[in-house]
Amino acid sequence: MDVDHLLSSDVAARVITAPIAAAGLVAGFGVAVASGSRPLGGVVLAGFGLACVAVWLRRDGRRIAIQLTAAGLVAFALSHVLGLVIGAWPSVIVVSAVMAALCWRVSDARWFAARLRSRPAAR
């Protein structure tokens, strides 16, 4: 399925993926803990991740989408390692914040600034 059918350019330009990516990590872990089902947590994480990927592909192109997807996978893996040092929830919060900052820096900030510039001046 082509991403063009899933998301219009106008919608992609308005979506800020930083909170979606961070929420996916937190929600995925939360669901896994609350339900006792790691696969169910993984499904939640994947759903949030796929939403971000769809936006990045449409708005930023394949290269950025691949880079940010890889960063998300690394964040997920690092949360497990970091969890051994600082605890599970603190680790998830830290990697979620780092992932949100990366999404903002690499993708969202450029589009957010463009939206602000395109608004008519207030009188």
LUMLUMTOR-673920 format. One record per residue: residue number from 1; x, y, z of N, C-alpha, C, O, CB in turn. Coordinates in Angstrom, 2 decimals. Atoms other than C-alpha are relative to their C-alpha. Glycine has a CB too. Example, Ala and Ser with C-alpha at 12.3 -4.5 7.8 and 13.67 -1.06 7.14 Angstrom:
BEGIN
1/0.89/-1.19/0.00/12.30/-4.50/7.80/0.90/1.20/0.00/1.94/1.18/0.66/-0.99/0.03/1.25
2/-0.82/-1.19/-0.06/13.67/-1.06/7.14/-0.77/1.09/0.73/-0.26/2.20/0.90/0.41/0.46/-1.42
This chain:
BEGIN
1/0.85/-1.18/0.00/0.00/0.00/0.00/0.89/1.24/0.00/1.87/1.32/0.74/-0.96/0.00/1.22
2/-0.75/-1.25/0.12/1.29/3.42/-0.93/-0.44/0.98/1.08/-1.63/1.14/1.33/-0.18/0.61/-1.41
3/0.31/-0.94/-1.08/1.52/6.00/1.87/-0.82/1.19/-0.49/-1.50/1.83/0.31/1.28/0.50/0.64
4/0.78/-1.11/0.55/-0.05/8.61/-0.45/-1.50/-0.21/0.22/-2.25/0.76/0.33/0.28/0.16/-1.49
5/1.41/0.28/-0.21/-3.39/6.87/0.04/-0.39/0.09/1.48/-1.57/0.20/1.80/-0.34/-1.39/-0.52
6/0.28/-0.03/-1.44/-3.09/6.96/3.82/-0.05/1.40/0.58/-0.76/1.65/1.55/1.02/-0.79/0.72
7/-0.22/-1.28/-0.64/-2.16/10.55/4.46/0.21/1.08/-1.05/1.04/0.92/-1.94/1.21/-0.07/0.95
8/-0.19/-1.10/0.95/-2.49/13.81/2.57/1.19/0.84/0.43/1.60/0.80/1.60/-1.28/0.87/-0.09
9/-1.13/-0.88/-0.31/0.39/16.27/2.39/-0.40/1.05/1.02/0.39/1.42/1.89/0.52/0.68/-1.28
10/0.47/-1.02/-0.92/-1.71/18.82/4.23/-0.05/-0.53/1.43/0.38/0.15/2.37/-1.39/0.50/-0.42
11/0.06/0.60/-1.33/-2.33/16.48/7.16/1.41/-0.27/0.51/1.72/0.03/1.66/-0.84/-1.31/-0.02
12/-1.38/0.31/-0.41/1.31/15.34/7.24/0.74/1.26/0.45/1.55/1.21/1.38/0.75/-0.68/-1.14
13/-0.68/-1.24/-0.36/2.46/18.95/7.40/-0.44/0.51/1.37/0.30/1.26/2.01/-0.27/1.07/-1.05
14/0.51/-0.49/-1.28/0.33/19.57/10.50/0.30/-0.92/1.17/0.15/-0.50/2.32/-1.46/0.20/-0.09
15/-0.22/0.97/-1.08/1.26/16.46/12.50/1.38/0.18/0.61/2.38/0.23/-0.10/-0.17/-1.45/-0.53
16/-1.27/-0.06/-0.73/3.94/16.81/15.16/0.25/-1.40/0.55/-0.50/-1.89/1.39/-0.03/1.08/1.16
17/-0.24/1.40/-0.33/5.48/13.36/15.57/0.74/-0.21/1.32/0.72/-1.31/1.86/0.77/-0.65/-1.10
18/-0.76/0.17/-1.24/7.62/14.00/18.66/-0.87/-0.57/1.13/-0.47/-1.56/1.75/0.60/1.34/0.44
19/0.80/0.58/-1.08/4.79/13.43/21.15/-0.58/-1.38/-0.34/-0.82/-2.19/0.56/-1.13/0.94/0.36
20/0.52/1.32/0.40/3.47/10.47/19.14/1.05/-1.06/0.25/0.76/-2.13/0.79/-0.43/0.00/-1.50
21/-1.09/0.97/-0.20/6.85/8.74/19.18/0.24/-0.26/1.49/0.40/-1.41/1.90/1.30/0.52/-0.67
22/-0.22/0.16/-1.43/7.33/9.39/22.90/-1.16/-0.75/0.64/-0.94/-1.64/1.47/0.16/1.37/0.67
23/1.17/0.67/-0.57/3.78/8.32/23.74/-0.02/-1.48/-0.37/-0.47/-2.31/0.42/-1.28/0.68/-0.49
24/-0.04/1.41/0.41/4.28/5.11/21.78/0.90/-0.84/0.89/0.55/-1.96/1.26/0.47/-0.11/-1.43
25/-0.91/0.72/-0.89/7.24/4.10/23.91/-0.61/-0.16/1.40/-0.57/-1.24/1.99/1.34/0.74/0.09
26/0.60/0.04/-1.33/5.46/4.98/27.15/-1.23/-0.91/0.01/-1.37/-1.77/0.89/-0.39/1.42/0.47
27/1.23/0.80/0.04/2.11/3.46/26.15/0.29/-1.47/-0.25/-0.35/-2.34/0.35/-0.93/0.53/-1.09
28/-0.35/1.39/0.25/3.70/0.31/24.77/0.48/-0.70/1.26/0.08/-1.82/1.55/1.06/-0.09/-1.07
29/-0.50/0.59/-1.24/5.55/-0.30/28.01/-1.12/-0.09/1.04/-1.25/-1.10/1.74/1.17/0.83/0.56
30/1.10/0.00/-0.95/2.53/0.66/30.09/-0.98/-1.14/-0.24/-1.42/-1.81/0.69/-0.72/1.32/-0.05
31/0.92/1.09/0.34/0.28/-1.78/28.25/0.65/-1.35/0.30/-0.02/-2.25/0.80/-0.40/0.07/-1.48
32/-0.68/1.26/-0.29/2.89/-4.54/28.55/0.00/-0.29/1.50/-0.25/-1.42/1.92/1.44/0.05/-0.54
33/-0.02/0.19/-1.45/3.17/-4.00/32.31/-1.41/-0.27/0.53/-1.61/-1.21/1.30/0.60/1.25/0.69
34/1.36/0.12/-0.52/-0.56/-3.57/32.95/-0.67/-1.30/-0.40/-1.42/-1.89/0.38/-0.83/1.17/-0.48
35/0.67/1.21/0.50/-1.64/-6.53/30.84/0.80/-1.27/0.27/0.26/-2.37/0.24/-0.25/0.13/-1.49
36/-0.87/1.17/-0.15/1.31/-8.79/31.53/0.36/-0.62/-1.34/0.93/-1.71/-1.38/-0.67/-1.04/0.87
37/-0.24/0.53/1.34/1.58/-9.27/27.77/0.98/0.91/-0.74/0.62/2.00/-1.19/-1.32/-0.12/-0.79
38/-1.00/-0.76/0.76/4.78/-8.05/26.14/-0.39/0.13/-1.47/-0.21/1.20/-2.06/1.38/-0.65/0.12
39/0.42/-0.16/1.40/3.43/-8.83/22.65/-1.08/1.07/-0.18/-1.05/1.80/-1.17/-0.52/-1.31/-0.53
40/1.02/-1.02/0.11/0.39/-6.63/23.30/0.63/1.39/0.11/0.24/2.31/-0.62/-1.08/-0.20/1.08
41/-0.74/-1.27/-0.09/2.71/-3.81/24.40/0.72/0.30/-1.30/0.78/1.45/-1.73/0.99/-0.04/1.15
42/-0.68/-0.16/1.28/4.65/-4.37/21.20/-0.93/0.45/-1.10/-0.56/1.24/-1.96/0.67/-1.28/-0.40
43/1.01/-0.41/1.00/1.48/-4.02/19.12/-0.32/1.48/0.18/-0.42/2.22/-0.80/-1.29/-0.86/0.13
44/0.28/-1.42/-0.27/0.72/-0.70/20.82/1.17/0.86/-0.48/0.96/1.85/-1.18/-0.25/0.24/1.51
45/-1.20/-0.73/0.44/4.30/0.51/20.25/0.07/0.05/-1.52/0.36/1.11/-2.09/1.28/-0.67/0.56
46/-0.06/0.04/1.46/4.17/-0.59/16.61/-1.06/0.91/-0.63/-0.79/1.54/-1.65/-0.19/-1.44/-0.50
47/1.05/-0.87/0.53/0.89/1.25/16.03/0.41/1.46/0.01/0.24/2.17/-0.98/-1.28/-0.17/0.79
48/-0.49/-1.38/-0.09/2.33/4.54/17.26/1.15/0.20/-0.99/1.22/1.23/-1.67/0.46/0.33/1.44
49/-1.15/-0.11/0.90/5.54/3.88/15.31/-0.41/0.08/-1.46/0.15/0.87/-2.22/0.92/-1.17/0.20
50/0.45/-0.03/1.40/3.71/3.18/12.06/-0.66/1.33/-0.35/-0.54/1.81/-1.47/-0.96/-1.15/-0.26
51/0.59/-1.33/0.25/1.76/6.42/12.43/1.10/1.02/-0.28/0.98/1.83/-1.20/-0.86/0.45/1.22
52/-1.13/-0.92/0.22/5.06/8.31/12.72/0.66/-0.26/-1.34/0.97/0.68/-2.08/1.03/-0.15/1.13
53/-0.64/0.35/1.27/6.58/6.44/9.78/-0.82/0.53/-1.17/-0.26/1.06/-2.13/0.18/-1.53/-0.12
54/0.85/-0.50/1.09/3.59/7.34/7.59/0.18/1.50/-0.19/0.26/1.98/-1.32/-1.48/-0.32/0.27
55/-0.20/-1.45/0.10/4.03/11.03/8.41/1.38/0.31/-0.56/1.51/1.13/-1.46/-0.18/0.67/1.39
56/-1.37/-0.28/0.47/7.81/10.97/7.92/0.17/-0.32/-1.47/0.80/0.45/-2.20/1.01/-0.80/0.82
57/-0.12/0.34/1.42/7.54/9.20/4.57/-0.65/1.06/-0.87/-0.08/1.49/-1.87/-0.63/-1.37/-0.28
58/0.75/-0.97/0.80/4.96/11.65/3.27/0.65/1.38/0.04/0.74/2.07/-0.98/-1.44/0.09/0.50
59/-0.47/-1.36/-0.20/6.52/14.78/4.70/1.50/0.16/-0.23/1.93/1.15/-0.82/-0.34/0.45/1.39
60/-1.46/-0.15/-0.01/10.26/14.14/4.94/0.74/-0.88/-0.99/1.90/-0.62/-1.30/0.51/-0.28/1.36
61/-0.66/0.89/0.94/11.00/11.34/2.51/0.56/-1.25/0.66/0.59/-1.38/1.88/1.11/0.73/-0.71
62/-0.44/1.32/-0.44/12.44/7.88/2.76/1.23/0.05/0.91/1.28/-0.68/1.90/0.30/-0.86/-1.21
63/-1.24/-0.03/-0.79/15.88/8.80/4.14/-0.27/0.37/1.46/0.21/-0.30/2.37/0.98/0.99/-0.61
64/0.32/-0.44/-1.37/14.54/10.68/7.17/-0.86/-1.05/0.69/-0.65/-1.33/1.87/-0.73/1.37/-0.02
65/0.86/1.03/-0.59/11.86/8.03/7.74/0.83/-1.19/0.48/0.59/-1.72/1.57/-1.05/-0.46/-1.01
66/-0.86/1.12/-0.38/14.50/5.30/7.80/0.86/0.37/1.20/1.00/-0.42/2.13/0.89/-0.44/-1.18
67/-0.85/-0.43/-1.12/16.79/7.29/10.10/-0.78/0.07/1.31/-0.32/-0.43/2.33/0.61/1.36/-0.30
68/0.77/-0.13/-1.24/14.06/8.09/12.61/-0.58/-1.34/0.45/-0.70/-1.58/1.65/-1.13/1.01/-0.19
69/0.46/1.34/-0.36/12.67/4.55/12.49/1.13/-0.78/0.67/0.91/-1.46/1.68/-0.51/-0.75/-1.23
70/-1.15/0.67/-0.61/16.14/3.18/13.21/0.28/0.57/1.39/0.60/-0.18/2.31/1.25/0.15/-0.90
71/-0.21/-0.62/-1.32/16.52/5.68/16.06/-1.04/-0.51/1.00/-0.70/-0.76/2.15/-0.08/1.53/-0.11
72/1.04/0.53/-0.88/13.21/4.48/17.51/0.29/-1.43/0.43/0.07/-1.79/1.59/-1.34/0.06/-0.69
73/-0.35/1.38/-0.34/14.33/0.86/17.36/1.19/-0.05/0.96/1.22/-0.87/1.88/0.33/-0.80/-1.27
74/-1.14/-0.08/-0.92/17.63/1.77/19.02/-0.46/0.49/1.38/-0.01/-0.03/2.40/1.10/0.96/-0.57
75/0.53/-0.49/-1.28/15.74/3.73/21.71/-0.69/-1.12/0.75/-0.51/-1.27/1.96/-0.97/1.18/-0.23
76/0.69/1.14/-0.62/13.57/0.69/22.37/1.01/-0.98/0.60/0.84/-1.42/1.73/-0.89/-0.71/-1.04
77/-1.01/0.93/-0.49/16.62/-1.56/22.70/0.78/0.59/1.18/1.05/-0.09/2.17/0.97/-0.37/-1.12
78/-0.76/-0.64/-1.08/18.52/0.95/24.84/-0.81/0.12/1.28/-0.24/0.12/2.37/0.48/1.37/-0.44
79/0.82/-0.09/-1.21/15.58/1.28/27.21/0.13/-1.26/0.84/0.07/-1.20/2.07/-1.47/0.25/-0.37
80/-0.18/1.25/-0.74/16.08/-2.36/28.14/1.33/-0.02/0.74/1.41/-0.45/1.89/-0.10/-1.19/-0.95
81/-1.33/-0.04/-0.62/19.78/-1.88/28.84/0.03/1.03/1.13/0.49/0.76/2.23/1.09/0.31/-1.05
82/0.02/-1.07/-1.00/19.28/1.41/30.67/-0.89/-0.38/1.18/-0.63/0.04/2.31/-0.49/1.30/-0.64
83/0.90/0.46/-1.07/16.46/-0.20/32.66/0.72/-0.81/1.06/0.32/-0.79/2.23/-1.11/-0.82/-0.57
84/-0.79/0.77/-0.97/19.01/-2.47/34.31/0.76/0.91/0.95/1.10/0.52/2.07/0.98/-0.93/-0.73
85/-0.79/-0.94/-0.79/20.82/0.60/35.61/-0.89/0.93/0.84/-0.62/1.13/2.02/0.90/0.84/-0.91
86/0.79/-1.02/-0.71/18.10/3.11/36.55/-1.44/-0.43/0.28/-2.18/0.30/0.93/-0.01/1.28/-0.80
87/1.37/0.47/-0.19/14.90/1.05/36.56/-0.79/0.12/-1.29/-0.45/0.90/-2.18/-0.69/0.78/1.11
88/0.76/0.09/1.25/12.30/0.29/33.95/-0.71/1.30/-0.37/-0.50/1.83/-1.46/-1.01/-1.12/0.10
89/0.74/-1.21/0.34/10.01/3.32/34.13/0.90/1.20/-0.23/0.70/1.93/-1.21/-1.00/0.31/1.09
90/-0.90/-1.13/0.30/12.81/5.90/34.46/0.68/-0.15/-1.36/0.87/0.83/-2.08/1.06/0.13/1.09
91/-0.64/0.24/1.29/14.50/4.29/31.47/-0.94/0.32/-1.15/-0.54/0.96/-2.13/0.46/-1.46/-0.09
92/0.98/-0.26/1.06/11.34/4.44/29.36/-0.22/1.50/-0.15/-0.32/2.01/-1.27/-1.34/-0.70/0.30
93/0.19/-1.46/0.05/10.87/8.11/30.28/1.19/0.68/-0.67/1.02/1.57/-1.50/-0.21/0.57/1.42
94/-1.20/-0.61/0.58/14.47/8.98/29.40/0.06/-0.24/-1.51/0.26/0.71/-2.27/1.27/-0.57/0.66
95/-0.11/0.26/1.44/14.47/7.24/26.00/-1.16/0.63/-0.76/-1.00/1.01/-1.92/0.04/-1.52/-0.27
96/1.13/-0.68/0.65/11.03/8.67/25.22/0.30/1.47/-0.20/0.00/2.03/-1.26/-1.28/-0.17/0.83
97/-0.36/-1.42/0.12/12.27/12.18/25.90/1.07/0.21/-1.07/0.99/1.16/-1.85/0.49/0.55/1.35
98/-1.06/-0.11/1.02/15.37/11.63/23.77/-0.58/-0.22/-1.40/-0.23/0.49/-2.34/1.14/-1.02/0.28
99/0.62/0.26/1.30/13.29/10.19/20.94/-0.86/1.17/-0.43/-0.85/1.55/-1.61/-0.84/-1.29/0.04
100/0.82/-1.17/0.34/10.87/13.11/21.10/0.88/1.16/-0.46/0.56/1.83/-1.45/-0.86/0.44/1.21
101/-0.91/-1.08/0.39/13.75/15.59/20.96/0.59/-0.25/-1.39/0.71/0.68/-2.19/1.14/0.14/1.04
102/-0.56/0.33/1.31/15.25/13.77/17.98/-1.04/0.20/-1.11/-0.73/0.75/-2.16/0.52/-1.45/-0.01
103/1.07/-0.20/0.99/11.92/13.72/16.11/-0.23/1.48/-0.25/-0.38/1.91/-1.39/-1.31/-0.66/0.46
104/0.20/-1.43/0.14/11.48/17.41/16.80/1.13/0.61/-0.83/0.88/1.38/-1.76/-0.09/0.68/1.39
105/-1.17/-0.59/0.65/15.01/18.27/15.67/0.11/-0.38/-1.48/0.39/0.47/-2.33/1.27/-0.42/0.72
106/-0.23/0.50/1.36/15.14/16.12/12.54/-1.19/0.25/-0.93/-1.01/0.46/-2.13/0.30/-1.49/0.05
107/1.17/-0.08/0.86/11.56/16.42/11.29/-0.96/1.13/0.35/-1.23/2.00/-0.48/-0.73/-1.29/0.05
108/1.12/-0.86/-0.35/8.97/18.42/13.19/0.31/1.49/-0.02/-0.50/2.28/-0.51/-0.51/-0.36/1.34
109/-0.32/-1.43/-0.14/10.74/21.75/13.81/-0.05/0.72/-1.34/-0.56/1.84/-1.42/1.38/0.18/0.63
110/-0.02/-0.62/1.33/11.22/22.47/10.11/-1.42/0.26/-0.49/-1.71/1.33/-1.02/0.74/-0.90/-1.00
111/1.37/-0.13/0.48/7.55/21.91/9.31/-0.80/0.94/0.89/-1.65/1.68/0.39/-0.67/-1.36/-0.07
112/0.68/-0.89/-0.92/6.32/23.72/12.41/0.37/1.46/-0.30/-0.49/2.33/-0.33/0.34/-0.35/1.47
113/-0.46/-1.36/0.34/8.43/26.78/11.54/-0.61/0.47/-1.31/-0.99/1.64/-1.43/1.53/0.05/-0.08
114/0.60/-0.36/1.29/7.13/26.74/7.98/-1.47/0.37/0.17/-1.95/1.30/-0.48/0.14/-1.15/-1.01
115/1.41/-0.33/-0.26/3.54/26.74/9.26/-0.13/1.36/0.65/-1.03/2.13/0.32/-0.65/-1.06/0.90
116/0.05/-1.30/-0.65/4.26/29.71/11.49/0.28/1.13/-0.99/-0.36/2.18/-0.93/1.00/0.06/1.15
117/-0.34/-1.01/1.00/5.82/31.64/8.60/-1.13/0.22/-0.99/-1.30/1.32/-1.52/1.27/-0.39/-0.74
118/1.04/-0.10/1.01/2.87/30.93/6.34/-1.30/0.62/0.55/-2.20/0.94/-0.22/-0.30/-1.37/-0.57
119/1.19/-0.63/-0.59/0.29/32.34/8.77/-0.01/1.49/-0.30/1.03/2.14/-0.29/-0.05/-0.24/1.53
120/0.08/-1.45/0.21/-0.98/35.81/8.01/0.30/0.75/1.30/-0.01/0.27/2.39/-1.41/0.40/-0.54
121/-0.36/-0.81/-1.18/0.29/38.52/10.36/-1.25/0.49/0.71/-2.22/0.93/0.08/0.89/1.22/-0.42
122/1.13/-0.49/-0.81/-2.06/39.43/13.20/0.05/1.51/0.09/1.12/2.11/0.12/0.02/-0.63/1.42
123/0.04/-1.47/-0.07/-3.20/43.02/13.40/-0.41/0.45/1.35/-0.50/1.65/1.60/-0.93/0.58/-1.03
